Amino acid sequence: MTPSLGSRVSVMMIGFMVATLTRQTARADDADPWFGRDKALHFSASAVIASGGYGLSRLVFDDRRPGLLIGGGLAAAAGIGKELYDLSGHGDASFRDLTWDAIGTATGLLVAWLVDRSLQSLTTPSSMMTTPSSMMTTSGHPASP
């Protein structure tokens, strides 16, 4: 059995977070390293917010597009809001943080979308998925025998 794309992406996410969080120290000459502990936090928080927003919106909408927009919008708003908060004197604003927010958002949406697609294919009866078009009427409904 070949692992699905969603499981491979999940393993890569976990590997990234473990590698980043277990890193001892950043180089002394780089005050904002690309692979610092806070970057893993930005990545994972954005991924969780994006996938959670997508999942919750799928409870309301049948179409996947609103879920992608809502999940992505929530994660982007959280990341940008955090950097604006940092700019107001409460921290160190960083474009590298925003970069990891964007990567986490995209990853969270991808994983949520893949899980949603997988669950959808499990719950859709195979007879509905393989109905030949010759058995359909012009209105899109199955023809009577």
C-alpha positions as CSV (number, residue, x, y, z in Angstrom):
1,M,0.0,0.0,0.0
2,T,1.5,3.3,-1.0
3,P,1.2,6.2,1.5
4,S,-1.1,9.0,0.4
5,L,0.0,12.5,-0.4
6,G,-1.7,13.8,2.7
7,S,0.2,11.4,5.0
8,R,3.5,12.3,3.3
9,V,2.9,16.0,3.8
10,S,1.9,15.4,7.4
11,V,5.2,13.4,8.0
12,M,7.2,16.3,6.4
13,M,5.4,18.8,8.6
14,I,6.1,16.9,11.8
15,G,9.8,16.3,10.7
16,F,10.2,20.1,10.1
17,M,8.8,21.0,13.5
18,V,10.9,18.4,15.3
19,A,14.1,19.5,13.5
20,T,13.4,23.1,14.2
21,L,12.3,22.8,17.8
22,T,15.2,20.6,18.8
23,R,17.8,22.9,17.3
24,Q,20.0,24.1,20.2
25,T,21.0,27.6,19.2
26,A,20.9,30.0,16.3
27,R,24.0,31.5,14.8
28,A,25.1,34.5,16.9
29,D,25.3,36.8,13.8
30,D,21.7,36.2,12.7
31,A,19.1,37.8,15.0
32,D,16.2,36.4,13.0
33,P,17.2,32.9,11.7
34,W,15.1,31.3,9.0
35,F,14.9,28.1,11.0
36,G,14.5,29.4,14.6
37,R,12.0,28.0,17.1
38,D,9.6,30.9,16.5
39,K,9.4,30.0,12.8
40,A,8.2,26.5,13.7
41,L,5.6,28.2,15.9
42,H,4.5,30.5,13.1
43,F,4.3,27.6,10.6
44,S,2.4,25.3,12.9
45,A,0.0,28.0,14.2
46,S,-0.9,29.0,10.7
47,A,-1.3,25.4,9.6
48,V,-3.7,24.7,12.5
49,I,-5.7,27.9,12.0
50,A,-6.0,27.4,8.2
51,S,-7.0,23.7,8.4
52,G,-9.4,24.4,11.3
53,G,-11.1,27.2,9.4
54,Y,-11.4,25.0,6.4
55,G,-12.9,22.2,8.4
56,L,-15.4,24.3,10.2
57,S,-16.5,26.0,7.0
58,R,-17.1,22.6,5.4
59,L,-19.7,22.0,8.1
60,V,-21.6,25.0,6.6
61,F,-20.8,24.9,2.9
62,D,-21.0,22.0,0.4
63,D,-18.4,23.6,-1.9
64,R,-14.7,23.4,-0.9
65,R,-13.9,26.9,-2.2
66,P,-15.4,28.9,0.7
67,G,-13.4,26.6,3.0
68,L,-10.2,27.4,1.3
69,L,-11.0,31.2,1.4
70,I,-12.1,31.2,5.0
71,G,-9.3,29.0,6.3
72,G,-6.7,31.0,4.4
73,G,-8.2,34.3,5.4
74,L,-8.2,33.4,9.1
75,A,-4.6,32.2,9.1
76,A,-3.5,35.3,7.1
77,A,-5.3,37.6,9.4
78,A,-3.7,36.0,12.4
79,G,-0.2,36.2,11.0
80,I,-0.5,39.7,9.8
81,G,-2.2,40.8,13.0
82,K,0.7,39.3,15.0
83,E,3.3,41.1,13.0
84,L,1.3,44.4,13.3
85,Y,1.2,43.8,17.0
86,D,5.0,43.3,17.0
87,L,5.4,46.5,15.0
88,S,3.5,48.5,17.6
89,G,6.4,47.9,20.0
90,H,5.4,44.5,21.5
91,G,7.9,42.4,19.7
92,D,10.2,42.1,16.7
93,A,8.2,42.2,13.4
94,S,9.7,40.0,10.7
95,F,9.1,39.2,7.1
96,R,10.6,35.8,7.7
97,D,7.7,35.2,10.2
98,L,5.2,36.2,7.5
99,T,6.9,33.8,5.1
100,W,6.5,30.9,7.5
101,D,2.9,32.0,8.2
102,A,2.2,31.7,4.4
103,I,4.0,28.3,4.1
104,G,2.0,27.1,7.1
105,T,-1.3,28.4,5.7
106,A,-0.7,26.7,2.4
107,T,0.3,23.4,4.1
108,G,-2.7,23.5,6.4
109,L,-5.1,24.1,3.6
110,L,-3.5,21.4,1.5
111,V,-3.6,18.8,4.2
112,A,-7.2,19.7,5.1
113,W,-8.3,19.6,1.5
114,L,-6.6,16.2,1.0
115,V,-8.3,14.8,4.1
116,D,-11.6,16.2,3.0
117,R,-11.3,14.7,-0.5
118,S,-10.3,11.3,1.0
119,L,-13.3,11.4,3.4
120,Q,-15.6,12.4,0.6
121,S,-14.4,9.5,-1.6
122,L,-15.0,7.1,1.3
123,T,-18.6,8.3,2.0
124,T,-19.6,8.5,-1.7
125,P,-21.2,5.3,-2.9
126,S,-19.2,3.7,-5.7
127,S,-22.4,3.3,-7.8
128,M,-22.9,7.1,-7.8
129,M,-19.3,7.7,-8.8
130,T,-19.4,5.3,-11.8
131,T,-22.8,6.0,-13.3
132,P,-22.3,6.1,-17.1
133,S,-23.4,9.2,-18.8
134,S,-25.6,7.1,-21.1
135,M,-27.8,6.2,-18.1
136,M,-28.4,9.9,-17.3
137,T,-31.3,12.0,-18.7
138,T,-30.7,15.5,-20.0
139,S,-31.7,16.9,-16.6
140,G,-28.7,15.0,-15.0
141,H,-30.9,12.4,-13.2
142,P,-30.5,8.7,-13.7
143,A,-32.8,7.3,-16.4
144,S,-35.6,4.9,-15.6
145,P,-35.0,1.3,-16.7
